[in-house]
Amino acid sequence: MDASDTEALLPEDDGRSSDGGRPEPEDGAKREPRCFPRRLGVTVEPVLFLSMFSLALQMPLYTQYLWERFSAAVGYDGTATRGCGNSSGPPDALEKEVETLTAHWSMYINLGGFAVGVVMVTLLGSWSDRVGRKPVLVIASLGLALQATIYLLVMYLQLPVRWFLVGRLLGALTGDFNAILAGCFAYVADVSSGRSRTFRVAVLEASLGVAGMLAGAIGGPWRRAQGYTSPFWLALACNLAAAAYVFVFVSESVSPEPAARFLTPEHHAAFRRLYCAGGWRRRGLLWLYLLCFFVVVTVHFGSRDLYVLYELSEPLCWGPELVGLGSAALYLAYLSSLLGLRVMQCCLEDSWVAVAGLVSNVAGLVVISLARSTGLMFTGYGLCFLFLATTPVLRSKMSKLAGPSEQGALFASVACVEGLCALVASGVFSSLYPVTLHIMKGLPFLLAAGLLLIPMAVIGAIRCWEQRTAGREAAGAS
């Protein structure tokens, strides 16, 4: 075992960040850690909450707005009355055309934003390791505010819907929401260590769930009461408030380098060093944890997209009230996972906490796949009460494998993977669901549960291997 490989196996519970096996810069000069001492005071959870609230408020509303604009363009009056248990009659051709146009434009907007955002967030993430987290968070928040402004102009001036794509691209040029994710998680990694980092990361993820729950609860009723523009004004205000909060109240967690440049190949080279340099054990662990993260988040996004379809159709035939309760139960899992993670950390190592979260998710998905009654469906939601305890552990473990000057690059890459998960999940699960209806309606949920066995096995195997390695090293030292 070489020295770099030994360093990569530093224990994670010693109250410090494991940056062993960290690669040297290409010029051979060892880069010293540049993080400020830990601070107790103002932190970045409100920034992520406001940004997520703004995003969750806008996404379903602009999709509905596109539907109405295309309906007006093709002359569809929206009076189709077919519903659950009443699917007789040929499909409405105009409705199908509106549905196709809406789906296509939503795809163009999401793909365009993702493609530009991936390039920019990788630059901004590595740049934040040199200039600090605050500039990136301010720039990304202002970019999202600009995007909301373009959306408002489209609605007020009845501009062509392609301006939605323009607004999304302008927001992506400043990093999009992924830059907010990367900046906030990197900030928390800067100011925390040991097992506290896992909990701080879980708090950030819980804030995502609470923001999504609140936005979903008020978005629909508010649109019916006052139209589309009022919610978008609130979204704009949230993004401006997030930028102002960071600028005024948040203390910088990284000592800035005055000579740091934005447009330089060094930023993308930082990603190559992060995943391709250093000891082979460190590299292997990073890639394995990233694979586990990809599978877990893809399953999460994919199954979430199908829940409403599953509930609206036979045999459940839920109405709006039950659908709302189901959504609330799903979002409550963010809080129950946070509480469960905190409790389990008292008696379990983080890896086994992640495995417990996966077991909870698998059990819930299996029950949901067999649900033919309301009670069984809510039982499945209840069994998922720990399903979000896994991703904070994975983020924390990857963070501990990166050095203090690599946290921005790391979480930028994780944010890009998360965006890719959303695209893959939407394409795979949305295509799989109608294909498997004649075989078994809940089959996609069973397949999702099966996929989760992969990260469960990988995380458990890594932890067992680490324990055996530590035992052999302890025996050799004695």
C-alpha positions as a Python dict, from the first residue, in 0.01 Angstrom:
ca = {
    (1, 'M'): (0, 0, 0),
    (2, 'D'): (155, 333, -104),
    (3, 'A'): (143, 651, 103),
    (4, 'S'): (-130, 822, -96),
    (5, 'D'): (-352, 516, -67),
    (6, 'T'): (-302, 502, 308),
    (7, 'E'): (-392, 869, 343),
    (8, 'A'): (-714, 815, 150),
    (9, 'L'): (-837, 585, 428),
    (10, 'L'): (-826, 836, 714),
    (11, 'P'): (-1107, 767, 961),
    (12, 'E'): (-1412, 983, 899),
    (13, 'D'): (-1521, 1031, 1257),
    (14, 'D'): (-1210, 1195, 1397),
    (15, 'G'): (-1362, 1544, 1375),
    (16, 'R'): (-1172, 1656, 1070),
    (17, 'S'): (-1211, 1651, 695),
    (18, 'S'): (-1038, 1361, 522),
    (19, 'D'): (-840, 1516, 242),
    (20, 'G'): (-588, 1238, 217),
    (21, 'G'): (-471, 1130, -124),
    (22, 'R'): (-541, 1482, -245),
    (23, 'P'): (-363, 1544, -576),
    (24, 'E'): (-95, 1808, -606),
    (25, 'P'): (-147, 2097, -845),
    (26, 'E'): (5, 2042, -1184),
    (27, 'D'): (280, 2295, -1118),
    (28, 'G'): (400, 2080, -828),
    (29, 'A'): (336, 2344, -561),
    (30, 'K'): (128, 2211, -275),
    (31, 'R'): (-179, 2428, -233),
    (32, 'E'): (-247, 2508, 131),
    (33, 'P'): (-600, 2490, 272),
    (34, 'R'): (-762, 2831, 246),
    (35, 'C'): (-1082, 2786, 448),
    (36, 'F'): (-1154, 3024, 730),
    (37, 'P'): (-1213, 2885, 1081),
    (38, 'R'): (-1559, 2747, 1148),
    (39, 'R'): (-1823, 3009, 1222),
    (40, 'L'): (-2146, 2976, 1420),
    (41, 'G'): (-2378, 3260, 1305),
    (42, 'V'): (-2539, 3327, 974),
    (43, 'T'): (-2527, 3042, 724),
    (44, 'V'): (-2660, 2950, 379),
    (45, 'E'): (-2971, 2740, 449),
    (46, 'P'): (-3205, 3037, 379),
    (47, 'V'): (-3037, 3090, 41),
    (48, 'L'): (-3111, 2735, -69),
    (49, 'F'): (-3463, 2756, 74),
    (50, 'L'): (-3547, 3078, -114),
    (51, 'S'): (-3397, 2954, -441),
    (52, 'M'): (-3575, 2620, -421),
    (53, 'F'): (-3903, 2787, -330),
    (54, 'S'): (-3872, 3014, -634),
    (55, 'L'): (-3790, 2722, -864),
    (56, 'A'): (-4066, 2495, -729),
    (57, 'L'): (-4318, 2778, -761),
    (58, 'Q'): (-4230, 2852, -1124),
    (59, 'M'): (-4187, 2508, -1278),
    (60, 'P'): (-4548, 2378, -1273),
    (61, 'L'): (-4687, 2724, -1347),
    (62, 'Y'): (-4488, 2790, -1661),
    (63, 'T'): (-4582, 2442, -1786),
    (64, 'Q'): (-4950, 2526, -1731),
    (65, 'Y'): (-4895, 2861, -1899),
    (66, 'L'): (-4746, 2688, -2202),
    (67, 'W'): (-5049, 2457, -2211),
    (68, 'E'): (-5288, 2754, -2215),
    (69, 'R'): (-5090, 2943, -2479),
    (70, 'F'): (-5080, 2642, -2712),
    (71, 'S'): (-5447, 2569, -2644),
    (72, 'A'): (-5537, 2920, -2755),
    (73, 'A'): (-5310, 2890, -3060),
    (74, 'V'): (-5469, 2568, -3191),
    (75, 'G'): (-5825, 2650, -3082),
    (76, 'Y'): (-5856, 2386, -2809),
    (77, 'D'): (-6117, 2487, -2550),
    (78, 'G'): (-6014, 2232, -2286),
    (79, 'T'): (-6364, 2090, -2240),
    (80, 'A'): (-6266, 1724, -2259),
    (81, 'T'): (-6457, 1543, -1987),
    (82, 'R'): (-6291, 1205, -1983),
    (83, 'G'): (-6163, 1109, -1643),
    (84, 'C'): (-6086, 814, -1424),
    (85, 'G'): (-6316, 531, -1517),
    (86, 'N'): (-6461, 730, -1810),
    (87, 'S'): (-6220, 683, -2095),
    (88, 'S'): (-6472, 601, -2367),
    (89, 'G'): (-6460, 781, -2696),
    (90, 'P'): (-6176, 861, -2932),
    (91, 'P'): (-5892, 1083, -2806),
    (92, 'D'): (-5926, 1454, -2877),
    (93, 'A'): (-5686, 1541, -3162),
    (94, 'L'): (-5646, 1902, -3050),
    (95, 'E'): (-5577, 1796, -2692),
    (96, 'K'): (-5309, 1558, -2817),
    (97, 'E'): (-5153, 1837, -3024),
    (98, 'V'): (-5145, 2072, -2726),
    (99, 'E'): (-4997, 1801, -2508),
    (100, 'T'): (-4727, 1729, -2766),
    (101, 'L'): (-4636, 2096, -2812),
    (102, 'T'): (-4617, 2153, -2439),
    (103, 'A'): (-4403, 1844, -2383),
    (104, 'H'): (-4166, 1937, -2666),
    (105, 'W'): (-4116, 2297, -2554),
    (106, 'S'): (-4069, 2189, -2193),
    (107, 'M'): (-3802, 1949, -2317),
    (108, 'Y'): (-3630, 2221, -2524),
    (109, 'I'): (-3624, 2457, -2227),
    (110, 'N'): (-3492, 2196, -1984),
    (111, 'L'): (-3231, 2056, -2223),
    (112, 'G'): (-3109, 2403, -2323),
    (113, 'G'): (-3079, 2512, -1962),
    (114, 'F'): (-2902, 2191, -1864),
    (115, 'A'): (-2651, 2203, -2152),
    (116, 'V'): (-2546, 2562, -2084),
    (117, 'G'): (-2567, 2520, -1708),
    (118, 'V'): (-2331, 2220, -1703),
    (119, 'V'): (-2056, 2425, -1868),
    (120, 'M'): (-2107, 2727, -1645),
    (121, 'V'): (-2150, 2549, -1311),
    (122, 'T'): (-1825, 2359, -1360),
    (123, 'L'): (-1646, 2690, -1416),
    (124, 'L'): (-1821, 2861, -1126),
    (125, 'G'): (-1769, 2570, -886),
    (126, 'S'): (-1393, 2557, -934),
    (127, 'W'): (-1376, 2938, -944),
    (128, 'S'): (-1546, 2951, -602),
    (129, 'D'): (-1255, 2750, -457),
    (130, 'R'): (-1037, 3053, -535),
    (131, 'V'): (-1257, 3361, -504),
    (132, 'G'): (-1501, 3236, -240),
    (133, 'R'): (-1858, 3108, -225),
    (134, 'K'): (-2033, 3444, -192),
    (135, 'P'): (-1966, 3574, -547),
    (136, 'V'): (-2101, 3252, -701),
    (137, 'L'): (-2417, 3254, -484),
    (138, 'V'): (-2485, 3620, -562),
    (139, 'I'): (-2428, 3578, -936),
    (140, 'A'): (-2646, 3265, -959),
    (141, 'S'): (-2928, 3426, -757),
    (142, 'L'): (-2926, 3734, -979),
    (143, 'G'): (-2929, 3508, -1285),
    (144, 'L'): (-3239, 3330, -1158),
    (145, 'A'): (-3395, 3669, -1091),
    (146, 'L'): (-3323, 3767, -1453),
    (147, 'Q'): (-3485, 3443, -1570),
    (148, 'A'): (-3801, 3519, -1367),
    (149, 'T'): (-3804, 3872, -1514),
    (150, 'I'): (-3800, 3734, -1870),
    (151, 'Y'): (-4085, 3498, -1781),
    (152, 'L'): (-4289, 3792, -1648),
    (153, 'L'): (-4226, 3988, -1968),
    (154, 'V'): (-4348, 3693, -2174),
    (155, 'M'): (-4672, 3689, -1976),
    (156, 'Y'): (-4733, 4063, -1969),
    (157, 'L'): (-4642, 4128, -2333),
    (158, 'Q'): (-4763, 3793, -2473),
    (159, 'L'): (-4423, 3734, -2630),
    (160, 'P'): (-4362, 3414, -2829),
    (161, 'V'): (-4301, 3113, -2605),
    (162, 'R'): (-3945, 3081, -2736),
    (163, 'W'): (-3861, 3366, -2499),
    (164, 'F'): (-3903, 3118, -2216),
    (165, 'L'): (-3603, 2938, -2364),
    (166, 'V'): (-3414, 3268, -2383),
    (167, 'G'): (-3487, 3334, -2016),
    (168, 'R'): (-3374, 2987, -1917),
    (169, 'L'): (-3051, 3022, -2115),
    (170, 'L'): (-2975, 3357, -1952),
    (171, 'G'): (-3027, 3200, -1611),
    (172, 'A'): (-2806, 2906, -1710),
    (173, 'L'): (-2525, 3142, -1812),
    (174, 'T'): (-2493, 3239, -1446),
    (175, 'G'): (-2492, 2877, -1327),
    (176, 'D'): (-2867, 2817, -1287),
    (177, 'F'): (-2999, 2650, -972),
    (178, 'N'): (-2713, 2399, -986),
    (179, 'A'): (-2467, 2677, -895),
    (180, 'I'): (-2679, 2754, -588),
    (181, 'L'): (-2666, 2386, -491),
    (182, 'A'): (-2290, 2366, -545),
    (183, 'G'): (-2219, 2689, -358),
    (184, 'C'): (-2437, 2607, -57),
    (185, 'F'): (-2310, 2252, -13),
    (186, 'A'): (-1949, 2365, -58),
    (187, 'Y'): (-2003, 2639, 203),
    (188, 'V'): (-2135, 2386, 454),
    (189, 'A'): (-1837, 2159, 381),
    (190, 'D'): (-1604, 2453, 448),
    (191, 'V'): (-1747, 2525, 793),
    (192, 'S'): (-1813, 2171, 919),
    (193, 'S'): (-1623, 1846, 970),
    (194, 'G'): (-1661, 1490, 1092),
    (195, 'R'): (-2012, 1359, 1145),
    (196, 'S'): (-2149, 1710, 1187),
    (197, 'R'): (-2097, 1758, 814),
    (198, 'T'): (-2340, 1478, 733),
    (199, 'F'): (-2608, 1637, 949),
    (200, 'R'): (-2546, 1986, 809),
    (201, 'V'): (-2580, 1846, 457),
    (202, 'A'): (-2904, 1674, 563),
    (203, 'V'): (-3037, 2008, 693),
    (204, 'L'): (-2972, 2159, 350),
    (205, 'E'): (-3158, 1876, 180),
    (206, 'A'): (-3446, 1910, 426),
    (207, 'S'): (-3473, 2278, 336),
    (208, 'L'): (-3518, 2170, -27),
    (209, 'G'): (-3813, 1951, 72),
    (210, 'V'): (-3981, 2212, 292),
    (211, 'A'): (-3946, 2477, 20),
    (212, 'G'): (-4093, 2241, -240),
    (213, 'M'): (-4383, 2151, -11),
    (214, 'L'): (-4473, 2516, 57),
    (215, 'A'): (-4443, 2616, -308),
    (216, 'G'): (-4662, 2325, -417),
    (217, 'A'): (-4922, 2410, -154),
    (218, 'I'): (-4967, 2775, -254),
    (219, 'G'): (-4881, 2775, -626),
    (220, 'G'): (-5198, 2614, -764),
    (221, 'P'): (-5455, 2799, -549),
    (222, 'W'): (-5277, 3130, -602),
    (223, 'R'): (-5278, 3087, -980),
    (224, 'R'): (-5651, 3013, -978),
    (225, 'A'): (-5717, 3320, -764),
    (226, 'Q'): (-5489, 3580, -925),
    (227, 'G'): (-5342, 3434, -1244),
    (228, 'Y'): (-4983, 3359, -1334),
    (229, 'T'): (-4802, 3688, -1281),
    (230, 'S'): (-4839, 3725, -903),
    (231, 'P'): (-4658, 3397, -820),
    (232, 'F'): (-4380, 3491, -1061),
    (233, 'W'): (-4338, 3827, -888),
    (234, 'L'): (-4288, 3637, -562),
    (235, 'A'): (-4034, 3409, -734),
    (236, 'L'): (-3844, 3718, -855),
    (237, 'A'): (-3853, 3867, -506),
    (238, 'C'): (-3720, 3542, -353),
    (239, 'N'): (-3420, 3537, -585),
    (240, 'L'): (-3340, 3903, -518),
    (241, 'A'): (-3378, 3842, -144),
    (242, 'A'): (-3139, 3546, -166),
    (243, 'A'): (-2875, 3760, -342),
    (244, 'A'): (-2916, 4041, -88),
    (245, 'Y'): (-2897, 3797, 204),
    (246, 'V'): (-2571, 3648, 79),
    (247, 'F'): (-2417, 3988, 4),
    (248, 'V'): (-2509, 4147, 338),
    (249, 'F'): (-2520, 3870, 598),
    (250, 'V'): (-2323, 3560, 492),
    (251, 'S'): (-1959, 3547, 599),
    (252, 'E'): (-1712, 3420, 342),
    (253, 'S'): (-1581, 3069, 413),
    (254, 'V'): (-1282, 3077, 174),
    (255, 'S'): (-991, 3317, 167),
    (256, 'P'): (-1010, 3478, -181),
    (257, 'E'): (-719, 3480, -423),
    (258, 'P'): (-703, 3833, -570),
    (259, 'A'): (-534, 3711, -889),
    (260, 'A'): (-785, 3433, -960),
    (261, 'R'): (-931, 3443, -1311),
    (262, 'F'): (-1268, 3314, -1426),
    (263, 'L'): (-1201, 3207, -1786),
    (264, 'T'): (-905, 2974, -1753),
    (265, 'P'): (-851, 2605, -1838),
    (266, 'E'): (-738, 2552, -1478),
    (267, 'H'): (-1100, 2532, -1361),
    (268, 'H'): (-1183, 2233, -1579),
    (269, 'A'): (-843, 2081, -1502),
    (270, 'A'): (-946, 2085, -1136),
    (271, 'F'): (-1220, 1833, -1217),
    (272, 'R'): (-972, 1605, -1392),
    (273, 'R'): (-740, 1617, -1092),
    (274, 'L'): (-1030, 1557, -854),
    (275, 'Y'): (-1145, 1233, -1018),
    (276, 'C'): (-833, 1110, -1196),
    (277, 'A'): (-537, 1199, -972),
    (278, 'G'): (-434, 1086, -626),
    (279, 'G'): (-431, 737, -481),
    (280, 'W'): (-630, 468, -660),
    (281, 'R'): (-835, 400, -348),
    (282, 'R'): (-939, 762, -323),
    (283, 'R'): (-1031, 773, -691),
    (284, 'G'): (-1219, 445, -668),
    (285, 'L'): (-1419, 558, -366),
    (286, 'L'): (-1512, 888, -531),
    (287, 'W'): (-1636, 714, -845),
    (288, 'L'): (-1825, 447, -651),
    (289, 'Y'): (-1998, 701, -427),
    (290, 'L'): (-2083, 912, -733),
    (291, 'L'): (-2235, 603, -900),
    (292, 'C'): (-2442, 534, -589),
    (293, 'F'): (-2556, 896, -584),
    (294, 'F'): (-2658, 878, -950),
    (295, 'V'): (-2868, 564, -898),
    (296, 'V'): (-3035, 689, -579),
    (297, 'V'): (-3126, 1033, -716),
    (298, 'T'): (-3243, 893, -1051),
    (299, 'V'): (-3477, 653, -871),
    (300, 'H'): (-3601, 936, -650),
    (301, 'F'): (-3679, 1168, -942),
    (302, 'G'): (-3820, 891, -1161),
    (303, 'S'): (-4059, 746, -903),
    (304, 'R'): (-4170, 1095, -796),
    (305, 'D'): (-4273, 1172, -1154),
    (306, 'L'): (-4498, 863, -1158),
    (307, 'Y'): (-4673, 894, -822),
    (308, 'V'): (-4944, 1135, -942),
    (309, 'L'): (-5016, 932, -1257),
    (310, 'Y'): (-5041, 619, -1046),
    (311, 'E'): (-5280, 787, -801),
    (312, 'L'): (-5510, 951, -1056),
    (313, 'S'): (-5579, 635, -1253),
    (314, 'E'): (-5756, 313, -1161),
    (315, 'P'): (-5781, 144, -916),
    (316, 'L'): (-5694, 432, -678),
    (317, 'C'): (-5875, 711, -869),
    (318, 'W'): (-5768, 977, -623),
    (319, 'G'): (-5910, 1327, -637),
    (320, 'P'): (-5716, 1654, -587),
    (321, 'E'): (-5745, 1635, -207),
    (322, 'L'): (-5589, 1290, -178),
    (323, 'V'): (-5322, 1377, -437),
    (324, 'G'): (-5233, 1679, -225),
    (325, 'L'): (-5214, 1465, 89),
    (326, 'G'): (-4992, 1216, -91),
    (327, 'S'): (-4758, 1494, -202),
    (328, 'A'): (-4747, 1629, 153),
    (329, 'A'): (-4664, 1282, 287),
    (330, 'L'): (-4379, 1255, 37),
    (331, 'Y'): (-4235, 1593, 136),
    (332, 'L'): (-4270, 1515, 507),
    (333, 'A'): (-4013, 1242, 446),
    (334, 'Y'): (-3752, 1518, 412),
    (335, 'L'): (-3809, 1611, 776),
    (336, 'S'): (-3851, 1255, 906),
    (337, 'S'): (-3529, 1156, 726),
    (338, 'L'): (-3346, 1446, 892),
    (339, 'L'): (-3470, 1342, 1236),
    (340, 'G'): (-3401, 974, 1170),
    (341, 'L'): (-3049, 1048, 1049),
    (342, 'R'): (-2975, 1247, 1364),
    (343, 'V'): (-3104, 968, 1588),
    (344, 'M'): (-2928, 687, 1400),
    (345, 'Q'): (-2596, 871, 1410),
    (346, 'C'): (-2597, 815, 1785),
    (347, 'C'): (-2554, 441, 1741),
    (348, 'L'): (-2461, 374, 1377),
    (349, 'E'): (-2177, 471, 1148),
    (350, 'D'): (-2281, 693, 855),
    (351, 'S'): (-2255, 413, 599),
    (352, 'W'): (-2509, 202, 786),
    (353, 'V'): (-2736, 508, 815),
    (354, 'A'): (-2727, 529, 435),
    (355, 'V'): (-2810, 159, 405),
    (356, 'A'): (-3103, 203, 647),
    (357, 'G'): (-3231, 484, 426),
    (358, 'L'): (-3211, 258, 121),
    (359, 'V'): (-3395, -21, 303),
    (360, 'S'): (-3673, 228, 388),
    (361, 'N'): (-3695, 338, 25),
    (362, 'V'): (-3702, -18, -109),
    (363, 'A'): (-3976, -122, 136),
    (364, 'G'): (-4188, 179, 45),
    (365, 'L'): (-4152, 127, -330),
    (366, 'V'): (-4244, -241, -305),
    (367, 'V'): (-4562, -163, -110),
    (368, 'I'): (-4655, 122, -348),
    (369, 'S'): (-4608, -109, -647),
    (370, 'L'): (-4873, -342, -498),
    (371, 'A'): (-5107, -68, -372),
    (372, 'R'): (-5468, -115, -478),
    (373, 'S'): (-5624, 88, -198),
    (374, 'T'): (-5571, 429, -40),
    (375, 'G'): (-5458, 278, 288),
    (376, 'L'): (-5188, 67, 124),
    (377, 'M'): (-5064, 365, -79),
    (378, 'F'): (-5020, 574, 235),
    (379, 'T'): (-4853, 277, 403),
    (380, 'G'): (-4595, 285, 125),
    (381, 'Y'): (-4542, 658, 181),
    (382, 'G'): (-4501, 589, 553),
    (383, 'L'): (-4237, 322, 495),
    (384, 'C'): (-4035, 577, 294),
    (385, 'F'): (-3987, 792, 603),
    (386, 'L'): (-3606, 749, 589),
    (387, 'F'): (-3554, 744, 214),
    (388, 'L'): (-3368, 1078, 210),
    (389, 'A'): (-3114, 974, 473),
    (390, 'T'): (-2888, 830, 201),
    (391, 'T'): (-2796, 1128, -16),
    (392, 'P'): (-2659, 1345, 270),
    (393, 'V'): (-2428, 1060, 368),
    (394, 'L'): (-2305, 1020, 10),
    (395, 'R'): (-2244, 1395, -30),
    (396, 'S'): (-2060, 1403, 301),
    (397, 'K'): (-1841, 1104, 218),
    (398, 'M'): (-1742, 1249, -119),
    (399, 'S'): (-1669, 1583, 48),
    (400, 'K'): (-1436, 1417, 300),
    (401, 'L'): (-1240, 1257, 16),
    (402, 'A'): (-1180, 1598, -145),
    (403, 'G'): (-939, 1858, -15),
    (404, 'P'): (-1036, 2198, 127),
    (405, 'S'): (-950, 2365, -205),
    (406, 'E'): (-1160, 2114, -404),
    (407, 'Q'): (-1501, 2145, -239),
    (408, 'G'): (-1643, 2382, -500),
    (409, 'A'): (-1532, 2161, -788),
    (410, 'L'): (-1669, 1853, -611),
    (411, 'F'): (-2014, 1990, -540),
    (412, 'A'): (-2035, 2149, -885),
    (413, 'S'): (-1980, 1806, -1039),
    (414, 'V'): (-2237, 1653, -801),
    (415, 'A'): (-2488, 1925, -897),
    (416, 'C'): (-2432, 1845, -1266),
    (417, 'V'): (-2488, 1476, -1196),
    (418, 'E'): (-2808, 1566, -1012),
    (419, 'G'): (-2931, 1762, -1315),
    (420, 'L'): (-2844, 1467, -1537),
    (421, 'C'): (-3039, 1239, -1301),
    (422, 'A'): (-3351, 1449, -1352),
    (423, 'L'): (-3324, 1423, -1731),
    (424, 'V'): (-3250, 1050, -1730),
    (425, 'A'): (-3527, 976, -1480),
    (426, 'S'): (-3784, 1172, -1676),
    (427, 'G'): (-3696, 997, -2001),
    (428, 'V'): (-3660, 642, -1866),
    (429, 'F'): (-3943, 620, -1614),
    (430, 'S'): (-4194, 820, -1819),
    (431, 'S'): (-4130, 585, -2112),
    (432, 'L'): (-4132, 272, -1898),
    (433, 'Y'): (-4464, 339, -1726),
    (434, 'P'): (-4699, 313, -2028),
    (435, 'V'): (-4506, 16, -2170),
    (436, 'T'): (-4553, -190, -1853),
    (437, 'L'): (-4922, -105, -1789),
    (438, 'H'): (-5045, -425, -1954),
    (439, 'I'): (-4796, -637, -1756),
    (440, 'M'): (-4815, -485, -1408),
    (441, 'K'): (-4905, -128, -1330),
    (442, 'G'): (-4659, -99, -1040),
    (443, 'L'): (-4369, -266, -1221),
    (444, 'P'): (-4163, 58, -1258),
    (445, 'F'): (-4166, 93, -880),
    (446, 'L'): (-4045, -265, -839),
    (447, 'L'): (-3768, -202, -1091),
    (448, 'A'): (-3675, 115, -902),
    (449, 'A'): (-3655, -85, -579),
    (450, 'G'): (-3430, -337, -754),
    (451, 'L'): (-3197, -61, -873),
    (452, 'L'): (-3152, 57, -515),
    (453, 'L'): (-3000, -279, -426),
    (454, 'I'): (-2692, -168, -624),
    (455, 'P'): (-2595, 128, -400),
    (456, 'M'): (-2699, -74, -94),
    (457, 'A'): (-2448, -345, -184),
    (458, 'V'): (-2175, -98, -283),
    (459, 'I'): (-2200, 113, 35),
    (460, 'G'): (-2212, -194, 259),
    (461, 'A'): (-1917, -356, 81),
    (462, 'I'): (-1707, -38, 105),
    (463, 'R'): (-1773, -8, 476),
    (464, 'C'): (-1687, -374, 542),
    (465, 'W'): (-1367, -335, 339),
    (466, 'E'): (-1272, -19, 533),
    (467, 'Q'): (-1325, -199, 863),
    (468, 'R'): (-1109, -494, 757),
    (469, 'T'): (-837, -262, 626),
    (470, 'A'): (-837, -57, 946),
    (471, 'G'): (-820, -377, 1151),
    (472, 'R'): (-520, -509, 956),
    (473, 'E'): (-340, -174, 984),
    (474, 'A'): (-405, -162, 1359),
    (475, 'A'): (-277, -516, 1398),
    (476, 'G'): (34, -433, 1194),
    (477, 'A'): (102, -118, 1396),
    (478, 'S'): (80, -310, 1724),
}
